[in-house]
Amino acid sequence: MPSAAQVPKTESKAAVFARRLASSVVLLGIVFYGLLAGGTLSVALVGGLIMLLNIVGLLEFYGMVGANGLPRFKWLGLAGGVALVSVLFLHLSGLAKAPVGAAELELSILAVLLLALLVRRVFAHPAPPSFSMVGHTMLGVLYVSCLLGFLLKIYFFSAPDGAQFNPGFCLLFFILATKCSDIGAYSLGSLIGRHKMIPSVSPAKTWEGFAGAILLSTAAAMVMAHYWGDTRLGGMTLTHAAALGPVLAVGAVFGDLVESVFKRDSGVKDSGAFFPGIGGILDLLDSLLFNAPLMFLYLRLVLFNE
């Protein structure tokens, strides 16, 4: 039986919350400045931050794959993910415009990466089946780099002429609405959460927290649409915000659940330890990664559907 000195102390919820808050304030301060400063500095900060998230996120993902005892070509996948985000950033920012669209660029890089992985597997002997080696490597690039690329597509989104649209504010709207879902779920779930959602995946998730996620995300979206809709968000109406808020809230919850499955399969508590009190990059990004394509589709198909 362990002695009193050997029993680890259980940290209070207040201490955990304080560490998470400090990390979040520092990170959000950098993000907000990058989004709202404008000019070359803003573009450089956003591009640099997304590339940092991409690199660390890929390393964390392949770390979880390795912790699960599964094979992957870690460094080749990292190189492919860095190439994809780099080329997408250069193209969308106009620093190095390609003669094709962003979608064609992404598909071309993914195709080249797939060919490189297949050739690499030919020369790897002995090695696990190519289905595992190639599949796990490609999944990392698709989950981290491709989904992060949608943040760049939102930030560099070109609205029709005459639209009062600021892509920096749009990306800020997206981040705040998504993160309010996380905050609402955590707050209401901690206070009155009793009914478990999917305990086999995430024991802490409750239906009460799910309701809190929808309520706070929708409220935040409607408040931002009220103040920024006509002047910053291309005419986003309160009706749009009332519909978009729940979509982002549900997406954020499923994004968190997807990453919980990854961690449960790997036997790890956090994807990494990049942020004190929060965990790894993927613990912070899970909801944003899941929601980024949804927000981009809203811009293309609903708000600006010409």
C-alpha positions, -999 to 999 in steps of 0.1 A, spaced: 0 0 0 16 33 -10 25 58 17 10 92 20 41 107 4 37 84 -26 0 92 -33 -1 119 -60 -21 150 -51 -53 156 -70 -52 191 -85 -82 212 -78 -105 222 -106 -97 259 -99 -60 253 -104 -66 234 -137 -89 261 -149 -64 288 -140 -37 271 -160 -60 266 -190 -71 302 -188 -35 315 -188 -26 294 -218 -57 303 -237 -53 341 -230 -17 340 -244 -27 321 -275 -59 340 -282 -40 373 -277 -16 363 -305 -45 351 -327 -66 382 -322 -37 405 -330 -28 385 -361 -64 386 -373 -71 423 -366 -38 441 -371 -41 441 -409 -14 443 -435 17 422 -441 23 416 -404 -12 401 -400 -7 378 -430 27 367 -417 14 360 -382 -16 340 -394 5 320 -418 32 313 -393 8 303 -366 -11 279 -388 22 264 -400 33 259 -363 -1 243 -355 3 221 -386 38 208 -377 31 202 -340 -3 187 -349 12 162 -373 39 152 -348 12 146 -322 -10 126 -346 19 104 -356 29 101 -320 -6 87 -312 -4 63 -341 30 51 -328 16 48 -293 -10 25 -306 17 3 -321 7 11 -357 31 18 -385 35 51 -404 61 70 -424 63 99 -399 88 121 -416 74 117 -451 39 125 -438 53 156 -421 70 167 -453 38 163 -473 17 182 -447 42 211 -446 43 212 -484 5 213 -486 0 241 -461 30 261 -475 19 259 -511 -17 267 -501 -6 298 -481 16 311 -508 -11 307 -534 -40 321 -514 -19 351 -501 -8 359 -536 29 356 -528 33 329 -554 2 326 -575 -3 293 -593 -20 290 -627 -46 265 -611 -70 268 -583 -65 259 -546 -84 227 -549 -63 215 -578 -31 224 -559 -42 204 -529 -52 173 -549 -19 175 -568 2 176 -536 -19 147 -521 -14 127 -553 24 132 -552 25 124 -515 5 92 -522 29 82 -550 59 89 -528 45 68 -499 39 39 -523 74 41 -537 88 44 -502 70 13 -491 84 -7 -521 119 -1 -506 110 -8 -470 119 -44 -461 108 -59 -438 78 -37 -431 41 -39 -421 15 -41 -448 14 -12 -472 -23 -6 -464 -13 3 -428 19 22 -436 4 43 -463 -31 46 -448 -20 59 -414 4 84 -429 -22 98 -453 -48 100 -425 -25 124 -406 -21 147 -435 -58 146 -443 -69 152 -407 -44 178 -397 -30 196 -428 -60 195 -451 -85 206 -424 -61 234 -413 -60 245 -449 -96 255 -446 -86 281 -420 -64 297 -446 -93 295 -471 -115 314 -447 -88 340 -439 -81 346 -476 -117 343 -488 -125 366 -517 -160 381 -513 -179 396 -543 -172 432 -551 -191 456 -529 -196 432 -500 -187 446 -466 -166 416 -457 -134 414 -436 -120 379 -437 -100 385 -405 -132 392 -386 -148 362 -403 -121 339 -390 -124 355 -356 -162 349 -357 -156 313 -366 -130 307 -338 -151 324 -311 -184 307 -321 -166 273 -321 -148 279 -288 -179 291 -271 -193 257 -279 -165 242 -260 -169 266 -231 -207 261 -230 -204 223 -230 -177 224 -202 -196 249 -180 -231 236 -181 -218 200 -181 -198 206 -150 -227 224 -132 -257 201 -140 -244 174 -162 -260 140 -153 -269 121 -184 -239 107 -203 -237 111 -241 -213 84 -252 -195 72 -221 -175 45 -240 -158 73 -259 -158 103 -236 -171 97 -200 -172 134 -192 -196 144 -221 -232 149 -211 -264 158 -229 -267 189 -206 -232 200 -217 -243 194 -253 -272 218 -248 -249 243 -232 -226 241 -263 -255 249 -286 -269 277 -264 -236 296 -259 -223 291 -295 -256 303 -310 -258 333 -286 -222 343 -295 -228 339 -332 -260 361 -330 -242 388 -309 -213 390 -334 -237 390 -363 -257 419 -347 -225 440 -343 -205 429 -373 -230 414 -398 -235 444 -421 -200 459 -418 -176 430 -413 -193 397 -422 -207 404 -457 -243 409 -445 -247 379 -422 -282 382 -407 -294 371 -373 -313 343 -390 -281 330 -406 -263 333 -372 -291 315 -355 -287 286 -379 -250 286 -381 -244 287 -343 -260 252 -337 -242 238 -367 -208 249 -354 -218 237 -319 -227 202 -330 -196 201 -352 -174 212 -323 -188 184 -301 -182 158 -327 -147 171 -334 -139 166 -297 -154 132 -298 -134 122 -329 -101 132 -311 -113 113 -280 -115 82 -301 -80 88 -314 -67 92 -278 -86 62 -265 -73 40 -293 -37 52 -285 -41 49 -247 -31 85 -240 -48 112 -219 -37 141 -241 -24 143 -276 6 162 -263 18 187 -237 23 218 -259 0 241 -238 1 240 -200 -32 229 -186 -47 223 -221 -27 195 -234 -15 192 -270 -22 211 -301 -48 186 -313 -66 189 -279 -70 226 -287 -77 223 -324 -101 193 -325 -133 214 -327 -118 239 -351 -105 212 -375 -140 196 -377 -158 229 -382 -134 247 -406 -149 230 -438 -184 237 -425 -177 274 -421 -160 276 -456 -190 258 -472 -213 283 -455 -194 312 -470 -194 296 -505 -228 281 -506 -250 302 -484 -236 337 -476 -221 343 -511 -238 318 -533 -236 337 -566 
